[in-house]
Amino acid sequence: MQQISKLLTTITILTSLCFTATGQQLVGLNYNHALTQEAKKADKSEIRAYTIDSILFETEFFEDFSDYYYDKYPRNNHWLNRYAYINSTYADSMISLGVATLDAYDENGLPYYSENQRIVASDSLTSQPFSFRDTIDPGLSMYFSFFYQPGGKGDMPEGDSSSTRTDTLLLEFFHVDSARWYRIDYILDNSSPHQFKQRTVVVAPEYLKNGFQFRFRNYTSLPAGLPQGIDWGRFSNADMWHIDYIQMRQAESAASMEDLKDMSITEPLRPFLTEYTSVPWSHYTLAQSVIESRYTPLSFSSYFGSETNTYPVNRRFFSIDRRTGDTLFQTPELSNMAFPVEHQQWHDLFSPRLVHGDTEYGMVEVVGYISRTASQRTCNDTVKRIESYYDHYAYDDGTAEMGVSLDGEYESNKRIAMRYRAFRRSSNPDSLRAVLIYFAKSVDSVTLDYQFHLCIRKNNTQGAPSNEILYYSQDPITPDYSGGINEFTRIELTPPISVSDTFFVSLEQITGFLNIGYDVNNNHLNQLFQYTNSSWSQPRSFTPGSLMIRPSFEKSSLLSPVETTRAAMPALSVYPNPAEDDIYFALPEAVTGFVHIQLFNTMGVQVDAHYTENSTLSVQHLSPGIYFMVLTIPGSPNRYTTKFIKE
């Protein structure tokens, strides 16, 4: 449910998203990698088992997605489909923590668009049918209200009321008697991409019958004329609409819906390490003693428009060791005065108190909540965050809002680098074994063929990349979408190199726009360097954020914060390649009996899976294109992977 193809011209980049005219360039994403990963790891029978139920309406319907925490799909108690993406990273200035995002990508994170279609019906968020009781007062009108934001931290919808090509958000009601959906509201407004606006409509009495439903839908659009010879790695267009704080209730007027009478947490908790979002578990103790923040910010907004007096707000934090379930630390209840309508952020003395032990990884969950003596909703008073420490250093949160690469007239042979400080003493260095890179999938997967070199450099006396090289990949490397660690591609360093202080991971671009993931919610721009005009420099006019490159210090990487480790995927050779009818693969000598084979296309969709004892695989039924083959041995943690072309 993210971006489709849109040409970001040099002028657009210069005015909004660029490093420099000849430096790095940011574009939106062509896939929703978070949903692609969620769909891969989830039990398909479970996530597709949306059943028709009913919403018992007594006095109010309310949904603000604030208690979803780690869920990404709409829940079945209120919703009939899972096409919207529930998140707290793409929107700005949320009314309450968590929004439903509609864009151009489906439940698996793959694009709806077709090259032959210029305007495409895309996402939808459909309610369960309503069951009304006799508590409806015929003397009061029923109002439906919601907040919307175009773009936010993601890609903004294009077009306006005078445009021939528009990206539209629709609100529709289901009329039971006619069994038809009717358009109630039609939003083209993209004038405030970083603000939420409230929209309120009257629900006409003829709709208020058992079986009534509402839904949000959006249309996305493609460029009218695509120039020839343009690098498709640059094309993107998510056309995001964020929806928050949906309510339906009876009221005296539409204006009364503006007084929310609520207080809610509005921002996620920040990482506890000031330099990184994660560090290797074996480096954690030293990192914790040096860069752990002692103060935890908690952000909330109050919406009591009809009140005039200040009131006390209480809050508390506690942390849980997710490996054992034990509570590590909790604060006493803290209190401050708040105004009826304001946004506040408090910084409290609190750290999670996670202690390094003889375990494979560390994982802590931190919980914060707020309360007041007067009435408020309790669903949006809590915020949670999980931090995991396993094998790598990370500046990012694992979710890419944008893609970045080297840009300019001479795209090839340009370099980009991230600086890392390893928390190891010089007397006790560690082995850097791999680099994890998040490659944002591109339109038609063109970046699969783009090439780069991976380089590890020392730190020079000015804190920039040195000419002294610790590692350089002799053969060109290409991006890989076939799997990896939370959508990260793991590139092994052979042999590993010893590091104990500051070093740089550098990519030297050979061809094309690499489209590396970029996290705009964690700003570490001060660690980013570019090589232009024969020297290294830091970008000065770039959108704050973090390049999603992670140096790894273990032999394998954790799949996700709650999954166990597995061995890195060994290579599997197949021939002929390209193939028309059959391909042959050589099994490891020790393998006997059945093996499990899975085939994926370049968008990560599984197209075939079966068990076999043979080393021959028919590919006649496949359409021409690039495919990835993953071979699993029953009872073994190893998986073997390769790429082949079907002619």
N, C-alpha and C positions, 0 to 999 in steps of 0.2 A: 504494500500500500504506500509506495513512495513514487519517486520521480519517473516520468517518461521523457521523450526526447524534445528538447528545446535548445536551440542554439543560443549560448550566452556570448554575445558579441563583445569585442574588446572595449567598446564604450561602456556597456553595462558593467563589465568587470571593473573598469577603472573607477566608476562612480559608486560601487557598492562592495565588491567582494575580493579585490585583488591585493596581492603583495605589491608588485610593481608591474609596469607594462611589459617587462621582459623577465619577470620572476616567476613566482608560483601563481597558480590560478585555482580558485575554488568554484566548484559547480555543485548542484544538488545531486542526489543519488537516483539511480535507476531501479533500485529494488529496495524493499523493506527487509533488511537483513535480519532484524530482530524477529520478525514473523516467520521468515524462511527458516531460521534456526528453531523457533518454537514448534513449527509444524514438523520439522524433522525429528525432534526428540520426543514429541508427545505421542500418546497412544491415539492413533487415528480414529478408532471406534469410539473413544471417549470424547474427543474434541468435536466430532461431527454429530454426536448424539444430542442435538438440540431438539427438545420436545415442545409441543404446543401445550401451554398451560394457561392460566389466567391470572391477571393482576386484580386482586380484590380492592376496589377503590372505596374508601370510606370517607376520608376528609382531604386526602392529598396524594398525589404521585410525586416522588422526588428521586432524582439520581444525579450524583455529581462525581462518580467514579473515584472518590477519595479513599475508599477502603479496599481498593484492588491490590495495592502494594506491589506484588510481584507478578500479578496476572496481566496478560496482554490481550485477551479476548473478552468481549462483552459476556456477562453472566446470564445463564438461562432463566434465572428468576424474573428478569425484566425484559430480556431480549431474545428474539427468535433467530438471529444469525450472528456470525462472528466476523463480519467483513470490516468493521471499524477496528482501529488499533488503539488500545488503551495505554496511555503513557503519561509521564510527567517530565519529558525531556524536550519535546518539540514546541511546546507553547510557552509564551511569555506572560508574566503577570497574571497567573491563574487566579480565578475566583476562589477555588479550593484545589487542593493538590490532586492532580489527575484529570485528564481530558479524554474524550473520544475523538480520534483524528480520522477524517475521511480524506482520501486522496486517490491516486490512480492505480493502487495496487491491491490485490485481492487478499484473501485470508492466509495464503501461503507466502505473501510478500512478493508476488510476481505481477507483472504489469497486465492491465486490462487491454491496453491499446493495441491497435492494429495499424500497420503503415498505411492501409487504404482507408482508414477512418479518421476524419479530422475532428469530430466531436464524439466523445465516448461516454456512455453511461457507466459510472464506475462504482464506488462504494455505496453501501446503504447501512443504516442502523435502524432496525425495525423492532417495535415493541411487541410484547405479548398482547393478546386480546384482553380487554378490560371487562370486568364484571362489576356493575354498579349496584350499590345498595340504595335503599330508600332514604338515605341521609342527604341527598341533594336538595338544596333549598331552591324552589322555583323562582324565588324573588331575587336571587343573586346570579350573576353571570359566572360562567366557568372560563378561566383564563389559562392559557398555555404559554409558558415563558422559558427562554433559554438564552445563554450567552454564546457568542461565536467570535472567533478570531481567524482572519485569513493569514496564513503564512507562519507567523510566530518566528521561531528559530529555524524553521524549515523553509520550504519553497512556497512563495506566494502565488495564489491564483492570478491568472492574467485576464485582461479584458475589463470592460465596463459597459454601461448601458448603451453606449454609442458604438461599441465595437462589433464587428462581424464575427468575432471569435471570442467566446466567453467561457470562463470556468465558473460554474454556478453551484450554489448550495440551495437545496429545495427542502421544504417541510410539507409533508402530505398527510392527510387524514383519510382513514378508511370509513366509508359510508356503508353501514351494515345492510340497509334495505336495498340499495342498488348494487351492492357487492363490488364497489369501485373505489379506487384511490383518487382523491381530489387534491390538487395543488392549493396549499393554503398560504405559503410564503415563498418568496423567490429572491435570493440574495446574490447580488453581483458586486457588492461593495467590498473593495480591497484597499480602502484608503487608510486603514489603521492596522498595519500588519503586526504591531506589537501591543495592541490593546484589545480587550474584550468589550463587546457591545451587547447590550441586552435587547432582546426582541420579544414582544408580547402580542399574542393574538387571542381573539375570542373564540371559544369552542361553541359553535352554534348548537342549539338544543337537539336538532335532528341527528347529530353525531353521537349524542350521549345515550347510546344503547349498548347492551351487552354484546361484545364482539368488536367494539371500537378499537382501533389501533392508530398509532402515528408512526411515521418514519422520516428519517433524514436521508436524502440522496444527494449525490453530486455528479456533475458532468465535468470532464476534463477535455482539453483540446490540444491538438498537435499544430506545429507550425504549418502555415499554408504553403510555403515554397522552400524546400531545402536546397541549399547550394550544393553543387557537385564538389567532390574531393575534400569534404570536411571530415575531420577526425570525429567519429561517432563516440569516442570515449569522452567527449566534452558535453554530450547532449543529456539533458535531464529536465524533468518537469513533474514535480509531485502535486502541485496545485492543492496545497493542504488547507483544509478547513478544520479548526479545532472547536469542539462543542463541549460546554461545561454548564453545570448547574441547571438541570432541566427540572421544571416543576409544573404541575397542573393542579389547580385548586380554585375554589370559588372565592370571590373577593368583591368588594364594593366597587372597585375601579381598576383599570390597568395600572394606574399610578401606584396603587397599594402593593403591586407585585415587585416594585423597585425596593421596598423595604424588606430585605432578606431576613432580618432578625436572626442573625447568625454570626458566628465567629469561627474561622477555619484556618488550618495550616495551609500555606500557599506555596512552599518551596521544599524540595528534597533536602535531606541532611547532607552536609558536605563531608568529603573524606577527612579522616582524622590525621592523615599524614599530609603535611603542608606541601611537600614536593611531589608526591606521587599518590595515585589512587591505590596502588598495590606495590609490594616489594616481595622478593623471594623470601620464603619462610625462614631459610637459614640466615638471612640478613636482617630479620625483623628486629631482633633485640637492639642492635646498634642503631638501626634507623629510628626505632621508637624513642630511644634516648636522645636523639638529635633533632628530629623533625616532627614529632608528634605534637599536634596542637593541643593546648590545655583548655581551649575555649570552644564551646560548641554553639553555633548559631541556630536559632529557631525562629522561623518567619511565620507570621500569621496576620490576617486582616480581620477587622471587625466591621459588621454591616448592620448597625442598629440606628437607622436613620431617624426613627421617631423618638429616640432617647437623647437626653442632654447632659447627663451626669457621667463622670468617669466611674469606673468600676474595677475591682481587683481581678486579675487573671492569674491563675495558678498553673504551674507547669512542673514536669518531672522527667528525668531521663533514667533509663536503666539499660544494661547490656547483658547479652546472653551468649555463652559459648555454644555455637551451633553444633560443635562436635559432641558435646556431652549434654546439652540442655540446661547446664547450670547457670544461674544468675551470677555475673561477675561483679557488678557494682550498680548501685542506684543512688541517686541524689535525694536529699530531703526535698519536700515540696517547696518550690520557690514561688514568689509572688511579686507582681508589679501592677501599677495602675494603668488602665488603657482608656482611650477616648472612644465614644460610640462609633465613630467612623474614622478609621485610620489603618495604615499598614505599619507594622512594627517588626523589628528583628532584635532579639535579645541574644547576648553572648554569655553563656554560663560556663563556669569552671567544671569541666567533666571530661573524662577520658574513658575508653572502654575497659581498660585494665586487663587486656588479653595478655597472657603470659606465655612465652615461648616454651614449648615442651618437646619431648622426644616423639613427635608425630610427623606425619607426612606433610601436613598443611595446617594453617590456622584459619578459623572462620568465626567471625563475631557478628551478631545482630544487635543494632542499637535502636532503641525505641524512645521516642519523645511524645509527650501529649500535653494538651492544655485544657483548662476547665475554668468555668466561672460560676458564681452562685446563681445568676439569673439563667433563664431558659436559653438553650442553644441546641443545635443538632449534635449528636454524639458520633455520627459516622465520619466526620471530617476533623476530628480533634486529635488524630494520631498520625505519626509519621514513622516509617521504618526504613532501615538501611542495612544491607549485608555487605561486609567487607571480607574478602578472602585473600589469603597470602599463600602462594604456592611456589611457582618457579620463576617468575618474571618481574621486571619493573614495568609499570604502566603509568602514563599520564592521563589516560582516557578512562571513560566509564563503560566501554564496551559497545556503545551505541554511536553510530556515525550519523551526524546531521548533514554533512557535506562530503564531497570528495575533492582531493587536491592533487596536483601534479605540477611538473615544471612546464612553463609556458613561454611563448615568445617565438620570434622568427627562427631562432636556431634552437629548437626544442631538444634535439639530440645532444648527448654528451654534457648535459647539465646535471648538477648535483644538488641534492637536498640532504640535510643531516639533522639528527636530534642528539642532544647532549644528555648523558646520564652520569650520575654520581653513584658509584657502587659503594654500599656500606660494608666494606671489608677492610681490615687493617692491612698495611703493606706487608706485615709479617705473616699474614694469613690470607692470601689471595684466593679467588674462586675461579672456576672454569666457565667461561661464556661458551655455551654449547649450540645455541640456535638463536634466530631472530624470528619473531612472529609479526607478520604484516597483515593488516586488514585491507584487502583490495575490494573496493566498491564495484559491484558488477556494473557493466556498461551496456548500452543499447547494442543488441545483437552480439554481445559478448566479444566485441572486437579487441578488447584489451588482452584477451587470452594470448594473442600473438605478439604483444609488445614486449620488448626486452630491456633488461637493466642489469647492472652489476651491483653486488652487495659488498660494502667495504666497512671495516671497523678501523677507526683512526684514533690516535692518541690526542691528548689535549695539549695545545701549545701554551705558551706563556701568557697569552692574552685571553685564554678561555674559549678559543675558537678551535675548529678542527685543524689538526697538525698534518704536515706532509708525511709524517711517519705513520706507515700503514701496518696494522697488526694482522689484518686479514683482507683478502681480495678474492672474490669469486672469479676463477679463471674463465669459466664458461658462462655465457649469458643466461639469465634466469627470466622466466615468464610468470605472470600471475596465475594462480590456481584457484578455481572456484569449487573444486570437487568435494571438499570437506575441510578438515582442519579443526582448529581449536576455536570454538565459538565464532566461526567464519574467519578466523585468522589462518593464514598459510604459514606453516612452520618450515623455515629454511635452516638446515643443519650446517654448522660450521665444522669442516673437516680439515685438520684436527681442531678441537676446541682451543681457545686461547685463554691465557691467564690475565685477569684484571683485578685491581684492588682499589682503583680510584676513578677519576673521571675519564670517560671515553665517549666516542661518537659513533653512531650507526648512520652510515651514509649510503644513499642510493644514487647510482649514476645512470641516468636515463639514456637508453640507446635509441629507441623508437617509440613514438606515440605518447598519448596522455595516460599515465598509469592509473589515475583515479584512486588514490590511497584514501582510506577513511579518515575523516576529520571530525573531532568531537568539540562542539562549540560550548558545551556546558562546563568544561574544565580548561581554564586558560593557563597554558604553559608556553606561550609564544616566545618567552625569553629563552627557551631552550632550543629554538628552531633556527637553523642557518641555511643559507643558500649560497651557491658558488656561481658567480657571474663576473665577467670582466677579470678573470684570473685571480679572484680573491674571494674569501668567505666573508659574509656579512649577515646581519640579522634583518629580517623584513620590518619595515616601519609603518606600513599602512594596511596591514592585513587584519582580517576579522580575528579577534582573540579566540584561541582554542588550542587543541592538542592533536598532533599527528599520531595516528594509531599504529605505532611501531613499538614492539615490546621485546627487549633482549631477555633471553631465557638462560637459566643457569642449571637446569636439570636435564636428564636424558629424555624425558617426555613431558608433555604438558597436560594439565587438567582440562577435561572437556568443558566443564562448567563448575560453578561454585559448589554444586551438590552432587556431582558425579565423581567416580573414582578415576584414577589415571589409567592410561593404556599406553602400549608401546607405540612409537612413531611408525607410520605406515611404510613398510618396505616397498620398493618399486617392483612392478610385475611387468615382464616383457611379453608383448603380443606381436604376432605377425600373421599375414601381411598387414601393413599399416601404411596407407589406406587399404580398406577391405571392401569387397562387394558382397560376398556371400557368407563366408565363414572366417573366423579368426581363431588362431591357436595360441595357447598360453602355456608356459612352462611352470608347473607346480614345484614348490620346494621338494627336495628329495625325501624328506621325512614325512611328507603328507601322504596319507592313504585314506581311502573312503570318500565320503561326500564332502563337497565344499559348497558354500553359498555364494552366488554371484548376483550382484546388483548393478544395473546400468542406469546412469543419470545423464540427462542432457545438460547443456551449458547453463540452464537456469536453475539447476539443482533439483529438477523434477525427476523422480524415479520412473523409468519407462519399462523396466523389466526386472524380474527377480525370480530365481529358482535355485534348487539344489542340483548338483551334477557330480558324477564320478569321472566324467570325460574332461579332456583338455581342449575340446573344440566347442566353439560357440557360434551358432547361426545368427547372423545380423541382417538377413535378407528382409526382415519385417521392419527394419528401422528406416526412417527418412534420412536422406543425405545430411551430414553435419558432423559436429564434434561430440563425442561421448566420453564419459568417464566410467571405468569399470572398477568395482570394489569387490574383492574376493575375501571372504571370511572363512576361517577354519573352525568348525565346531569344537568347543572346549579350549580354544586358544584365544589369547587377547590380541593376537596380531591380525591386522588387516592389510591386504596388499592392494595397491591401486595403480592404475595406469590410464592413459588417455589414448583414444584412437579415433580415426576418421572413417566414417561410412560414406562411400562414394555412391 
